[in-house]
Amino acid sequence: MDMEQNNNRGFIPNFCDVTTVFMLVLLVELLALLLALAPSGSYGFLDRLAFISLFAQWLALLNASLLCLLKGWLNQQSVKVTSSVTLTLLLLVTLSFSLTVLYLGESLGLLSAQSSRDYYYFLLRVMAISSIIYAVILRYFYVQMQWRDNLQAQSHAQIQALKARIRPHFLFNSMNTIACLVHIDANRAEQAIEDLSDLFRASLREETSHSMGEELELTRSYVGIEQLRLDQRLQIEWDLDQAVMSIEVPTLCLQPLVENAIYHGVEPMPEGGRVKISAQVDNNRLCLSVSNPVYQNCDMSRHKGNHMAQANIKTRLALMYGDEAEFLILAEPTQYTVSIGIPIKT
């Protein structure tokens, strides 16, 4: 179903965006400079550059305006329809604009031709060059769309892999804890079953993102079960800014870090330890951090899963936010901290 939707989705970028238009103007000017370098008749370089720049910039802005108006409709069509219609419209605009330039230029005495053959030659050159440029640009837009779709598919697959990665030992230990509590404290056993159900229900969802509040509830469910198992050995310190609750974040960006902190940091320590979970807003960025104590005599083989989960989250953040995402690890002799920084979408 997803592949079918991708095949029926257009690929025209947003030419209503100021940044896109600026890049278009810059690229057109570079193209005008390239064309002006080719000698042509008795005109000098600056004359050729001025004419080509004026002609190309106006033509580019007209085409950009047309695509801005039709972007919504074009991107609802199939790739073949979008390509055919877009190429046809761009060529029609080019032909109309070229004829207008010739008519006004001759009427105002700005252009002079020895015969009508010069006009036909001008139109032929303009249409040929435009056809090649438009075809290359459309192909580039299509390849960009495929690249983005591949990144999204890879990110989605990695999220699903992370969800399926909940360790069997966690499930077995949780069920053993619940079995013991049934005869001791039925209410706590019932709460543990509810927390476990919430955790696995969340792991079966297909969404790649949700609110920070939902991520924290998922983390609390996990912590609740682990506190039943580790009892007083596990202490949790929450440092939460209420402003973060509605911020959209990648699914399972915090819970696996807390799981690692408990499994690799607190559980090996006979006396237990404290895990600090922080979620703050700073300079229009969401800052998350998880800190845990370091047990000096821990088995280093336990840290393999730690690195796998961290690499998974780091890759997903890079796919979703690019260079704007931060993933930092501060490994000190007695403290291990993982920090995440992501931009807040407005």
Secondary structure as GFF3:
##gff-version 3
##sequence-region A 1 346
A	DSSP	alpha_helix	2	7	.	.	.	ID=ss1
A	DSSP	alpha_helix	18	36	.	.	.	ID=ss2
A	DSSP	alpha_helix	45	74	.	.	.	ID=ss3
A	DSSP	alpha_helix	79	107	.	.	.	ID=ss4
A	DSSP	alpha_helix	116	163	.	.	.	ID=ss5
A	DSSP	alpha_helix	168	184	.	.	.	ID=ss6
A	DSSP	alpha_helix	186	203	.	.	.	ID=ss7
A	DSSP	beta_strand	209	211	.	.	.	ID=ss8
A	DSSP	alpha_helix	212	230	.	.	.	ID=ss9
A	DSSP	three_ten_helix	231	233	.	.	.	ID=ss10
A	DSSP	beta_strand	234	240	.	.	.	ID=ss11
A	DSSP	three_ten_helix	242	244	.	.	.	ID=ss12
A	DSSP	beta_strand	248	250	.	.	.	ID=ss13
A	DSSP	alpha_helix	255	260	.	.	.	ID=ss14
A	DSSP	pi_helix	261	266	.	.	.	ID=ss15
A	DSSP	beta_strand	273	281	.	.	.	ID=ss16
A	DSSP	beta_strand	285	293	.	.	.	ID=ss17
A	DSSP	three_ten_helix	300	303	.	.	.	ID=ss18
A	DSSP	alpha_helix	304	321	.	.	.	ID=ss19
A	DSSP	three_ten_helix	322	324	.	.	.	ID=ss20
A	DSSP	beta_strand	326	331	.	.	.	ID=ss21
A	DSSP	beta_strand	335	343	.	.	.	ID=ss22
###
